[in-house]
Amino acid sequence: MKLKTLSLATLSVLVLSACQMAPVLEDIQLPVPDSYAVQGEQGNIADLNWQQFFANEKLQRLIELTLQHNKDIKLAALNVQQVRALYQIEDSALYPAIDFSASGNRQRVPADLSSTGNAQITQSYSATVGMTAYELDLWGKIRNQSDQALQTLYASEQAQTSVKISLISELVNAWLNYAADKEQLALAMETLKSQQQSLTLTEKTYALGAASKLTLAQIQSTVATAKVDIANYQRLLKRDKNALDLLVGQSVTTQLLPVESLDEVLNFPTVPVGLPSELLEQRPDIKAAEFKLLAANANIGVAKAAFFPSISLTANAGSASSELDNLFSGGTGTWSFIPSINLPIFNMGRNQANLDVAQTQQQIALTTYEQTIQQAFKEVSDALVDRQGYMEQLKALEELYSSNQTSFKLSEARFDKGADSYLQVLDAQRNWVSAGQQLIRGKQAYIASQINLYKAVGGGWQRPAQHSE
């Protein structure tokens, strides 16, 4: 009987016609309302990249340096590189591995062991090309393993983008912390300068007997308080600088630190929020959860395929000869074809347990996906509420600061004319300084709310294709 060999074309047909064991995912109901309680602007957030959102050149340069040197960014990129290699390993199993091997053997057989009674030297040489244990993907097991690895790769790429979004947002907020503390320091130094002038004048009037010791002590207390504030904000600035150095991945030069007041960075482009359904395409963490769900779904197909027989093929062809010169001469050809089949019969329920695990993991991935959508909806809703609330709060703080400043000036004028004691001046000054500090924090909170909104909707943190260093 003539042996028929399977061609690669035949193998391809068998593989491509394999059964698909992975279940079909049904449409998922969006587990959030159709709109936000506080409406935002419509539009595509991907059109607003971070270079447009952050117009400050120093901040843009810091972001560039962070993307180059931050260790979290590097770790995320290395993780993607690793997962990509794992996918290539899984995908390669879809195709037969063809190997070439060559060997030679030369040995002396002593007379006692020789069939002729005489010592003799034997030699053999061979060269073969073939494949070993190539599994036919009749039930889609290998395709599902490859698909699982591919979806995991996609998820890791989205996770890398999430790391970038979180990191850049954290960097900008750290930069704003430095700017706010620097403005607080300027307010404290301005207060100290004013109080030192008052103290010098009061010391002279006290020496002449025109001012009481109580008034002198009260002014000395305001000077001491201002010095305490200055020391505190100088300490905070050093900590803010350390935070920036860690995020950027290298020491931040003085030229890249903020010198502008918060008033100069209050205005940002309008963030297009859109509808909650659009978050599915905008947020990388949602897309990562979706890819993980697809990977878990493909793993069910792998577990189901284990219930069915597996067929493996081993085949090779080549040449063998006792003389190296005749290795490729006529009549030296060899070949072998070894199909094998493995049929699971009894394994104490292991295959069923593996399928139960895969199905449970798919349900976990589905729940995680829905939870991620809900968390994203909450973050956008909170950011919209914060932006609106901080905007109104900032207006009130500006009015509070203005009124307290006027009150302080009037109290000083009344004290100079002897109409009030210095206690009223001291109270008015404390209220003015407190209002100034609240106003700075209010500005910072309003700016942070805009940044958080840009982050929450999955802002366009990608670099433009034509961007240059």
C-alpha positions as CSV (number, residue, x, y, z in Angstrom):
1,M,0.0,0.0,0.0
2,K,1.4,3.4,-1.0
3,L,1.8,5.9,1.9
4,K,0.2,9.3,1.3
5,T,1.9,12.3,2.8
6,L,0.1,15.5,4.0
7,S,1.2,18.6,2.2
8,L,1.4,22.1,3.9
9,A,-1.6,23.2,1.9
10,T,-3.6,20.3,3.4
11,L,-2.4,21.2,6.9
12,S,-3.4,24.8,6.4
13,V,-7.0,23.8,5.3
14,L,-7.3,21.6,8.5
15,V,-6.1,24.5,10.7
16,L,-8.3,27.2,9.1
17,S,-11.3,24.9,9.3
18,A,-10.8,24.2,13.0
19,C,-13.8,24.5,15.3
20,Q,-14.1,27.6,17.4
21,M,-14.7,26.7,21.1
22,A,-14.6,30.2,22.6
23,P,-18.1,31.5,23.3
24,V,-19.5,34.5,21.5
25,L,-19.6,37.5,23.8
26,E,-23.0,39.2,24.0
27,D,-23.5,42.9,23.9
28,I,-22.9,44.4,27.3
29,Q,-25.4,46.9,28.7
30,L,-23.6,50.1,29.7
31,P,-23.8,50.2,33.5
32,V,-24.0,54.0,33.8
33,P,-26.6,56.7,32.9
34,D,-26.8,58.1,29.4
35,S,-25.5,61.6,30.5
36,Y,-23.7,63.3,33.3
37,A,-25.5,65.3,36.0
38,V,-23.4,68.3,35.1
39,Q,-23.2,68.6,31.3
40,G,-19.9,69.1,29.6
41,E,-18.8,70.3,26.1
42,Q,-19.4,67.9,23.2
43,G,-16.5,66.9,20.9
44,N,-13.6,64.5,20.5
45,I,-11.0,64.6,23.3
46,A,-8.4,63.0,21.1
47,D,-8.2,66.2,19.1
48,L,-6.9,68.1,22.1
49,N,-3.4,66.8,22.8
50,W,-1.4,67.8,25.8
51,Q,0.8,70.3,23.9
52,Q,-2.4,72.3,23.2
53,F,-3.8,71.8,26.7
54,F,-0.6,72.9,28.5
55,A,0.6,76.0,26.6
56,N,3.4,76.8,29.2
57,E,6.7,76.0,27.5
58,K,8.5,75.1,30.8
59,L,5.7,72.6,31.6
60,Q,5.8,71.2,28.1
61,R,9.6,70.6,28.5
62,L,9.1,68.9,31.8
63,I,6.5,66.6,30.3
64,E,9.0,65.7,27.5
65,L,11.7,64.9,30.0
66,T,9.3,62.8,32.1
67,L,8.3,60.7,29.1
68,Q,12.0,60.1,28.4
69,H,13.4,59.5,31.9
70,N,10.7,58.4,34.3
71,K,11.2,54.9,35.6
72,D,7.5,54.0,35.7
73,I,7.2,54.9,32.0
74,K,10.3,52.7,31.2
75,L,8.8,49.8,33.2
76,A,5.5,50.0,31.4
77,A,7.3,50.0,28.0
78,L,9.4,47.0,29.0
79,N,6.3,45.1,30.2
80,V,4.7,45.7,26.7
81,Q,7.9,44.5,25.1
82,Q,7.8,41.3,27.2
83,V,4.1,40.6,26.5
84,R,4.7,41.2,22.8
85,A,7.4,38.5,22.8
86,L,5.1,36.1,24.7
87,Y,2.4,36.7,22.0
88,Q,4.9,35.9,19.3
89,I,5.7,32.6,21.1
90,E,2.1,31.6,21.3
91,D,1.3,32.7,17.7
92,S,4.3,30.7,16.3
93,A,2.6,27.4,17.5
94,L,0.0,27.9,14.7
95,Y,2.7,27.0,12.1
96,P,4.9,23.9,11.8
97,A,8.5,24.5,12.9
98,I,10.9,23.2,10.2
99,D,14.3,22.3,11.4
100,F,17.5,21.2,9.6
101,S,19.8,18.8,11.3
102,A,23.0,17.1,10.2
103,S,25.1,14.5,12.1
104,G,28.1,12.3,11.6
105,N,29.2,9.2,13.5
106,R,32.6,7.3,13.2
107,Q,33.6,4.6,15.6
108,R,35.9,1.6,16.0
109,V,34.4,-1.8,16.9
110,P,36.9,-4.2,18.5
111,A,37.4,-7.8,17.2
112,D,35.6,-9.3,20.2
113,L,32.4,-7.4,19.3
114,S,32.6,-7.4,15.6
115,S,30.4,-9.8,13.6
116,T,33.3,-10.7,11.3
117,G,35.8,-11.4,14.2
118,N,38.0,-8.6,13.0
119,A,38.3,-5.1,14.3
120,Q,36.6,-2.6,12.0
121,I,35.7,1.1,11.8
122,T,32.1,2.1,11.0
123,Q,30.9,5.5,10.0
124,S,27.6,7.1,9.1
125,Y,26.4,10.5,8.0
126,S,22.9,12.0,7.7
127,A,21.2,15.3,6.9
128,T,17.4,15.8,7.4
129,V,14.8,18.4,7.2
130,G,11.5,18.0,9.1
131,M,9.1,19.0,11.8
132,T,8.5,17.5,15.3
133,A,5.2,17.1,17.1
134,Y,3.2,19.7,15.1
135,E,-0.3,19.8,16.6
136,L,-3.2,20.1,14.2
137,D,-5.5,22.8,15.5
138,L,-8.7,20.9,14.9
139,W,-10.6,22.4,17.9
140,G,-9.1,26.0,17.9
141,K,-7.0,25.4,21.0
142,I,-3.8,27.0,19.5
143,R,-5.7,29.8,17.8
144,N,-7.4,30.7,21.1
145,Q,-4.1,30.6,22.9
146,S,-2.7,33.0,20.3
147,D,-5.8,35.2,20.6
148,Q,-5.5,35.2,24.4
149,A,-1.9,36.4,24.1
150,L,-2.8,39.0,21.5
151,Q,-5.6,40.5,23.7
152,T,-3.2,40.5,26.7
153,L,-0.7,42.4,24.5
154,Y,-3.4,45.0,23.6
155,A,-4.3,45.3,27.3
156,S,-0.6,45.9,28.3
157,E,-0.4,48.6,25.6
158,Q,-3.4,50.4,27.1
159,A,-2.0,50.0,30.6
160,Q,1.1,51.8,29.3
161,T,-1.0,54.7,28.2
162,S,-2.8,54.7,31.6
163,V,0.6,55.0,33.3
164,K,1.5,57.9,31.0
165,I,-1.8,59.7,31.7
166,S,-1.5,59.2,35.5
167,L,2.1,60.2,35.5
168,I,1.8,63.4,33.5
169,S,-1.3,64.4,35.5
170,E,0.7,63.9,38.7
171,L,3.7,65.8,37.3
172,V,1.5,68.8,36.4
173,N,-0.1,68.9,39.8
174,A,3.3,68.7,41.5
175,W,4.4,71.6,39.3
176,L,1.3,73.5,40.4
177,N,2.1,72.7,44.1
178,Y,5.5,74.3,43.6
179,A,3.9,77.4,42.0
180,A,1.2,77.7,44.7
181,D,3.7,77.3,47.6
182,K,6.0,79.9,45.9
183,E,3.1,82.3,45.7
184,Q,2.3,81.6,49.4
185,L,5.9,82.3,50.2
186,A,5.7,85.6,48.3
187,L,2.6,86.6,50.3
188,A,4.4,85.7,53.6
189,M,7.4,87.7,52.6
190,E,5.3,90.7,51.7
191,T,3.5,90.4,55.0
192,L,6.9,90.3,56.8
193,K,8.2,93.3,55.0
194,S,5.1,95.3,55.9
195,Q,5.2,94.3,59.5
196,Q,8.9,94.9,59.9
197,Q,8.3,98.5,58.7
198,S,5.5,98.8,61.3
199,L,7.7,97.3,64.0
200,T,10.6,99.7,63.3
201,L,8.2,102.7,63.5
202,T,6.5,101.4,66.7
203,E,9.9,100.7,68.3
204,K,10.7,104.4,67.8
205,T,7.4,105.6,69.1
206,Y,7.7,103.3,72.1
207,A,11.1,104.7,72.9
208,L,9.5,108.2,72.9
209,G,6.7,106.9,75.1
210,A,4.0,107.4,72.4
211,A,3.2,103.7,72.0
212,S,2.4,101.1,74.7
213,K,4.4,97.9,75.3
214,L,1.3,95.9,74.4
215,T,1.1,97.4,71.0
216,L,4.9,96.7,70.5
217,A,4.4,93.0,71.6
218,Q,1.4,92.6,69.2
219,I,3.4,93.9,66.3
220,Q,6.4,91.7,67.3
221,S,4.0,88.7,67.2
222,T,2.9,89.4,63.6
223,V,6.5,89.6,62.6
224,A,7.2,86.2,64.2
225,T,4.1,84.7,62.6
226,A,5.3,85.9,59.1
227,K,8.7,84.4,59.8
228,V,7.1,81.1,60.7
229,D,5.1,81.1,57.5
230,I,8.2,81.9,55.4
231,A,10.2,79.0,57.0
232,N,7.2,76.6,56.4
233,Y,6.8,77.5,52.7
234,Q,10.6,77.4,52.1
235,R,10.5,73.8,53.5
236,L,7.5,72.9,51.3
237,L,9.2,74.3,48.2
238,K,12.2,72.0,48.8
239,R,9.8,69.0,49.2
240,D,8.0,70.1,46.0
241,K,11.3,70.2,44.2
242,N,12.1,66.6,45.4
243,A,8.7,65.4,44.1
244,L,9.4,67.0,40.7
245,D,12.8,65.4,40.5
246,L,11.4,61.9,41.3
247,L,8.6,62.3,38.7
248,V,10.9,63.6,35.9
249,G,13.5,61.0,36.6
250,Q,16.3,63.5,37.0
251,S,17.1,66.8,38.7
252,V,14.8,69.6,37.5
253,T,16.8,72.8,36.6
254,T,15.9,76.2,38.1
255,Q,15.0,77.4,34.6
256,L,12.1,74.8,34.4
257,L,10.6,75.7,37.7
258,P,7.5,77.9,37.7
259,V,8.0,81.6,38.2
260,E,4.6,82.8,36.9
261,S,1.7,83.5,39.3
262,L,-1.3,81.1,39.2
263,D,-3.3,83.9,37.6
264,E,-1.3,83.3,34.4
265,V,-2.2,79.6,34.1
266,L,-5.8,79.7,35.1
267,N,-7.2,79.5,31.6
268,F,-7.1,76.2,29.7
269,P,-8.8,75.1,26.4
270,T,-12.3,73.8,26.9
271,V,-12.3,70.1,27.6
272,P,-14.7,68.2,25.3
273,V,-16.4,65.7,27.6
274,G,-19.0,64.1,25.3
275,L,-21.3,61.3,26.5
276,P,-20.6,58.4,29.0
277,S,-20.7,55.9,26.1
278,E,-17.7,57.7,24.5
279,L,-15.6,56.8,27.5
280,L,-15.3,53.3,26.1
281,E,-13.1,54.5,23.3
282,Q,-11.4,57.4,25.2
283,R,-10.3,55.8,28.4
284,P,-7.3,53.4,28.1
285,D,-8.1,51.7,31.4
286,I,-11.6,50.8,30.0
287,K,-10.1,49.5,26.8
288,A,-7.5,47.5,28.8
289,A,-10.3,45.9,30.8
290,E,-12.1,45.0,27.6
291,F,-9.1,43.3,26.1
292,K,-8.6,41.4,29.3
293,L,-12.2,40.2,29.0
294,L,-11.6,39.1,25.4
295,A,-8.5,37.2,26.6
296,A,-10.4,35.5,29.3
297,N,-13.1,34.5,26.8
298,A,-10.5,33.0,24.5
299,N,-9.1,31.0,27.4
300,I,-12.5,29.2,27.7
301,G,-12.0,28.0,24.2
302,V,-8.6,26.6,25.2
303,A,-10.1,24.8,28.2
304,K,-13.0,23.3,26.1
305,A,-10.5,22.0,23.5
306,A,-8.8,19.9,26.2
307,F,-11.9,17.6,26.1
308,F,-11.2,16.5,22.5
309,P,-8.5,14.4,20.9
310,S,-5.3,16.1,19.8
311,I,-3.4,15.0,16.7
312,S,0.3,15.7,16.3
313,L,2.5,15.1,13.3
314,T,6.2,14.4,13.1
315,A,7.8,14.1,9.7
316,N,11.3,14.4,8.2
317,A,13.1,13.8,4.9
318,G,16.8,13.7,4.1
319,S,19.7,11.6,3.2
320,A,21.9,9.1,5.0
321,S,25.1,7.4,3.9
322,S,28.1,5.5,5.3
323,E,30.4,7.8,3.3
324,L,30.4,11.6,3.5
325,D,31.1,11.9,-0.2
326,N,28.0,9.9,-1.1
327,L,25.7,11.7,1.4
328,F,23.7,13.4,-1.4
329,S,24.1,10.7,-4.1
330,G,21.2,8.8,-5.6
331,G,19.6,6.1,-3.5
332,T,20.6,7.7,-0.1
333,G,17.2,9.4,0.5
334,T,15.3,8.7,3.8
335,W,12.0,9.9,5.1
336,S,9.7,9.2,8.0
337,F,6.1,10.2,8.9
338,I,4.8,9.7,12.4
339,P,1.2,10.8,13.2
340,S,0.0,10.4,16.8
341,I,-3.3,11.0,18.6
342,N,-4.0,11.7,22.2
343,L,-7.5,11.0,23.6
344,P,-8.3,12.1,27.1
345,I,-10.2,9.4,28.9
346,F,-9.9,9.8,32.7
347,N,-8.1,12.6,34.6
348,M,-10.1,12.9,37.8
349,G,-12.1,15.9,36.5
350,R,-9.0,18.1,35.8
351,N,-10.3,19.2,32.4
352,Q,-13.7,20.1,33.8
353,A,-12.0,22.0,36.7
354,N,-9.9,23.9,34.2
355,L,-13.0,24.9,32.3
356,D,-14.8,26.0,35.5
357,V,-11.7,28.2,36.3
358,A,-11.7,29.7,32.8
359,Q,-15.4,30.5,32.9
360,T,-15.1,32.0,36.4
361,Q,-12.2,34.1,35.2
362,Q,-14.3,35.3,32.3
363,Q,-17.0,36.4,34.7
364,I,-14.4,38.2,36.9
365,A,-13.1,40.0,33.8
366,L,-16.6,41.0,32.8
367,T,-17.4,42.4,36.3
368,T,-14.1,44.2,36.3
369,Y,-14.9,45.7,32.9
370,E,-18.3,47.0,34.2
371,Q,-16.7,48.3,37.4
372,T,-14.0,50.1,35.4
373,I,-16.7,51.8,33.3
374,Q,-18.6,52.9,36.5
375,Q,-15.4,54.2,38.1
376,A,-14.6,56.2,35.0
377,F,-18.1,57.7,34.9
378,K,-17.7,58.7,38.6
379,E,-14.3,60.3,38.0
380,V,-15.7,62.4,35.1
381,S,-18.8,63.3,37.0
382,D,-16.7,64.4,40.0
383,A,-14.3,66.4,37.8
384,L,-17.3,68.2,36.2
385,V,-18.8,69.0,39.6
386,D,-15.4,70.1,41.0
387,R,-14.7,72.4,38.1
388,Q,-18.0,74.1,38.4
389,G,-17.8,74.3,42.2
390,Y,-14.3,75.6,42.3
391,M,-15.1,78.2,39.7
392,E,-17.9,79.6,41.8
393,Q,-15.7,79.3,45.0
394,L,-12.9,81.1,43.3
395,K,-15.1,84.1,42.6
396,A,-16.2,84.2,46.2
397,L,-12.6,84.0,47.4
398,E,-11.6,86.9,45.2
399,E,-14.4,89.0,46.8
400,L,-13.3,87.8,50.3
401,Y,-9.7,88.8,49.7
402,S,-10.6,92.2,48.3
403,S,-12.9,93.0,51.2
404,N,-10.4,91.9,53.8
405,Q,-7.7,93.9,52.1
406,T,-9.8,97.0,52.3
407,S,-10.7,96.3,55.9
408,F,-7.0,95.9,56.8
409,K,-6.1,99.2,55.2
410,L,-8.9,101.0,56.9
411,S,-7.9,99.5,60.3
412,E,-4.4,100.7,59.8
413,A,-5.6,104.2,59.0
414,R,-7.8,104.3,62.1
415,F,-5.0,103.1,64.2
416,D,-2.6,105.8,62.9
417,K,-5.3,108.4,63.8
418,G,-5.7,106.8,67.3
419,A,-9.3,105.8,66.6
420,D,-8.7,102.0,67.2
421,S,-6.2,99.9,69.2
422,Y,-3.7,97.8,67.4
423,L,-5.8,94.7,68.3
424,Q,-8.3,95.6,65.5
425,V,-5.4,96.1,63.1
426,L,-4.0,92.7,64.1
427,D,-7.3,91.0,63.5
428,A,-7.8,92.7,60.2
429,Q,-4.3,91.7,59.0
430,R,-4.8,88.1,60.0
431,N,-8.1,87.9,58.1
432,W,-6.4,89.5,55.1
433,V,-3.5,87.1,55.1
434,S,-5.8,84.1,55.7
435,A,-8.0,85.3,52.7
436,G,-4.9,85.6,50.6
437,Q,-3.8,82.0,51.5
438,Q,-7.3,80.7,50.8
439,L,-7.4,82.5,47.4
440,I,-4.1,80.9,46.4
441,R,-5.4,77.4,47.4
442,G,-8.6,78.2,45.5
443,K,-6.8,79.0,42.3
444,Q,-4.7,75.8,42.7
445,A,-7.9,73.7,43.3
446,Y,-9.6,75.2,40.2
447,I,-6.6,74.5,38.0
448,A,-6.3,71.0,39.3
449,S,-10.0,70.4,38.6
450,Q,-9.4,71.2,34.9
451,I,-6.4,68.9,34.8
452,N,-8.4,66.1,36.5
453,L,-11.2,66.5,34.0
454,Y,-8.8,66.3,31.1
455,K,-7.4,63.1,32.7
456,A,-10.8,61.6,33.5
457,V,-12.1,61.7,30.0
458,G,-8.9,60.1,28.7
459,G,-7.3,63.3,27.3
460,G,-5.0,63.2,24.2
461,W,-1.8,62.6,26.0
462,Q,-0.2,61.1,22.9
463,R,2.6,62.9,21.1
464,P,1.8,64.3,17.7
465,A,3.5,62.5,14.8
466,Q,5.3,65.6,13.6
467,H,6.4,66.7,17.1
468,S,10.1,67.5,17.3
469,E,12.4,67.8,20.3
